[in-house]
Amino acid sequence: MNYNVNEIKEIFSFFNPEKFTDEDVDDFIDELANHNCVPEFSWELGATKCVIIFYNRDYVVKIPFNGKMEWDYDTDDYEFQYFYNGGGKEGWDYCQLEQEYYIDIIENSGFEQFFLKNEAIKVGNWPIYIQQKISECCENYPAPRYRSVDSLYRVRTESKEKTKLPDEWLAVCLENLNGNIEKLDEFISFLKNNFSDLHRGNIGYIGHQAVVLDYGGYDE
């Protein structure tokens, strides 16, 4: 992953987290698009973060939210409240949690190759986070990246650990683990025991490497 800290600080120099609320997310995106020297980008909005995806960069920028839900009397339902939460300003900073999980749980586990690290950069006094960009996300059922149908067959017939994660992704994990089905079961158990809220939207690929890109969980 290659990024220039000064470039990122310049791109987000206008960022004012005190005004960054659920009502201002669209205004923030519009201002970012009109800011000088900003590469072409798309963006995704989740419960706990906004992700800026630059097309010609090998990284994404993650901006953490508090992830809280409050009752909306207009819609008569719960709605996410998107308030900037860098540094744990209002509850949990889920990007910061990922950094802590990486150090406390993932590092030296033997499964580091499957997890993307966050790197914090402060814009003023407020952290935003850099993470390597994936090739594909599993959310929209992309073409599988396993190299052998045998890998998929072995996941479905030999693996003793059950999970809701897609077999196609696990088949790539198996190939990343040199076909060791026992090691794959250890990895699945490791995921189940240490992380919550893992689903198709939080996993993907970098080339032929299966990766987990969002593992901070979610606490309603």
BELURLIN-V839781 format. One record per residue. N is the residue number from 0. RES is the residue in one small letter. PHI is phi in radians with two decimals (none if undefined). OMEGA is omega in whole degrees, -180 to 180 (* if undefined). NEAR is the number of other ideal C-beta (glycine too) atoms within 8 Angstrom. Layout:
N;RES;PHI;OMEGA;NEAR
N;RES;PHI;OMEGA;NEAR
//
This chain:
0;m;none;-179;8
1;n;-2.07;176;5
2;y;-2.56;180;10
3;n;-1.90;-176;6
4;v;-1.02;-179;7
5;n;-1.14;178;6
6;e;-1.10;-179;9
7;i;-1.13;179;14
8;k;-1.10;178;10
9;e;-1.20;-179;8
10;i;-1.03;-175;10
11;f;-1.82;-176;11
12;s;-1.11;-179;8
13;f;-1.44;-171;7
14;f;-1.07;179;11
15;n;-2.17;-175;6
16;p;-1.11;179;9
17;e;-1.11;180;4
18;k;-1.84;-174;6
19;f;-1.58;-179;12
20;t;-2.15;-179;10
21;d;-1.04;-179;9
22;e;-1.41;-174;4
23;d;-1.96;-179;9
24;v;-1.06;-180;12
25;d;-1.12;178;6
26;d;-1.11;178;7
27;f;-1.07;-180;11
28;i;-1.12;178;9
29;d;-1.09;-179;8
30;e;-1.19;177;9
31;l;-1.09;-179;13
32;a;-1.12;-178;8
33;n;-1.66;-179;5
34;h;-1.29;-177;10
35;n;-1.10;169;3
36;c;1.09;177;6
37;v;-1.56;177;8
38;p;-1.09;178;7
39;e;-1.05;-174;5
40;f;-2.61;165;11
41;s;-2.14;-179;5
42;w;-2.62;178;9
43;e;-2.23;-179;7
44;l;-2.07;177;7
45;g;-2.03;-178;9
46;a;-1.19;-172;7
47;t;-2.07;-178;11
48;k;-2.90;168;11
49;c;-1.87;-178;13
50;v;-2.04;177;12
51;i;-1.70;-174;11
52;i;-2.00;178;10
53;f;-1.41;-174;12
54;y;-1.17;-174;8
55;n;-1.86;175;5
56;r;-2.20;-179;8
57;d;-1.70;179;7
58;y;-2.41;171;12
59;v;-2.11;177;11
60;v;-1.97;-178;12
61;k;-1.94;180;14
62;i;-2.03;-171;13
63;p;-1.39;172;15
64;f;-1.95;179;14
65;n;-1.37;176;13
66;g;1.25;-177;13
67;k;-1.43;174;9
68;m;-2.06;177;9
69;e;-2.34;-178;7
70;w;-1.26;178;6
71;d;-1.83;-176;9
72;y;-1.26;178;5
73;d;-1.27;-179;4
74;t;-1.68;-178;6
75;d;1.01;-179;5
76;d;-2.78;175;6
77;y;-1.36;178;6
78;e;-2.28;176;10
79;f;-1.20;175;9
80;q;-1.90;-172;10
81;y;-1.57;176;9
82;f;-1.86;179;11
83;y;-0.93;-174;12
84;n;-2.42;179;15
85;g;-1.03;180;14
86;g;1.35;178;8
87;g;1.27;-177;9
88;k;-1.06;-180;9
89;e;-2.31;-179;7
90;g;1.62;-175;7
91;w;-1.61;166;12
92;d;-1.68;-172;12
93;y;-1.19;176;15
94;c;-1.21;176;15
95;q;-1.12;176;14
96;l;-1.03;178;11
97;e;-1.06;177;13
98;q;-1.06;-180;12
99;e;-1.17;178;8
100;y;-1.08;-179;13
101;y;-1.06;-178;12
102;i;-1.22;-172;8
103;d;-1.45;-171;7
104;i;-2.07;-170;8
105;i;-1.45;-177;10
106;e;-1.01;-180;8
107;n;1.22;177;4
108;s;-1.43;-173;8
109;g;1.62;-178;4
110;f;-2.08;-177;9
111;e;-1.01;-176;9
112;q;-1.07;-176;6
113;f;-1.61;-174;11
114;f;-2.09;177;11
115;l;-1.60;-180;9
116;k;-1.42;169;8
117;n;-1.71;173;12
118;e;-2.15;-175;7
119;a;-1.50;172;11
120;i;-2.26;179;11
121;k;-1.61;172;8
122;v;-1.82;-166;11
123;g;1.20;177;5
124;n;-1.82;-172;3
125;w;-1.98;180;11
126;p;-1.42;162;13
127;i;-2.16;-169;15
128;y;-2.28;-179;15
129;i;-1.91;177;14
130;q;-2.47;179;13
131;q;-1.05;-179;10
132;k;-1.41;179;10
133;i;-1.51;175;11
134;s;-1.40;-178;6
135;e;-2.59;171;8
136;c;-1.78;-179;11
137;c;-1.47;-171;14
138;e;-1.07;-175;7
139;n;-1.77;178;5
140;y;0.87;179;5
141;p;-1.19;178;8
142;a;-0.98;-178;3
143;p;-1.10;-177;8
144;r;-1.91;176;11
145;y;-1.20;-173;12
146;r;-1.59;-178;6
147;s;-2.38;176;7
148;v;-1.06;178;6
149;d;-1.06;179;6
150;s;-1.10;179;14
151;l;-1.13;179;13
152;y;-1.07;-179;8
153;r;-1.18;176;13
154;v;-1.03;-174;13
155;r;-1.40;-175;7
156;t;-2.01;-174;6
157;e;-1.90;-178;6
158;s;-1.19;-178;13
159;k;-1.70;179;4
160;e;-1.63;-179;9
161;k;-1.73;-179;3
162;t;-2.68;177;8
163;k;-1.51;178;3
164;l;-1.16;-173;11
165;p;-1.14;-180;7
166;d;-1.04;-178;8
167;e;-1.09;178;11
168;w;-1.18;179;12
169;l;-1.13;177;15
170;a;-1.11;176;14
171;v;-1.21;175;16
172;c;-0.99;179;12
173;l;-1.05;178;15
174;e;-1.18;176;13
175;n;-1.11;178;11
176;l;-1.70;175;10
177;n;1.02;175;6
178;g;1.34;-177;8
179;n;-1.49;-175;8
180;i;-1.18;177;10
181;e;-1.14;178;6
182;k;-1.18;177;9
183;l;-1.10;178;15
184;d;-1.09;176;11
185;e;-1.08;-180;8
186;f;-1.14;179;12
187;i;-1.07;178;13
188;s;-1.09;177;9
189;f;-1.05;178;10
190;l;-1.12;-177;12
191;k;-1.13;-176;9
192;n;-1.43;-171;5
193;n;-2.08;-173;7
194;f;-2.37;176;10
195;s;-2.05;175;5
196;d;1.08;173;7
197;l;-1.53;-180;10
198;h;-2.67;-175;9
199;r;-1.00;-178;10
200;g;-1.30;-176;9
201;n;-1.90;180;10
202;i;-2.28;180;14
203;g;-3.07;-176;11
204;y;-2.45;162;14
205;i;-2.09;-171;8
206;g;1.11;179;5
207;h;-1.73;178;8
208;q;-1.66;174;10
209;a;-1.27;-177;12
210;v;-2.42;170;12
211;v;-1.87;-173;12
212;l;-1.88;-180;11
213;d;-2.44;-175;9
214;y;-2.34;178;11
215;g;-1.42;-179;11
216;g;1.27;178;9
217;y;-2.66;179;10
218;d;-1.97;-178;5
219;e;-1.19;*;3
//
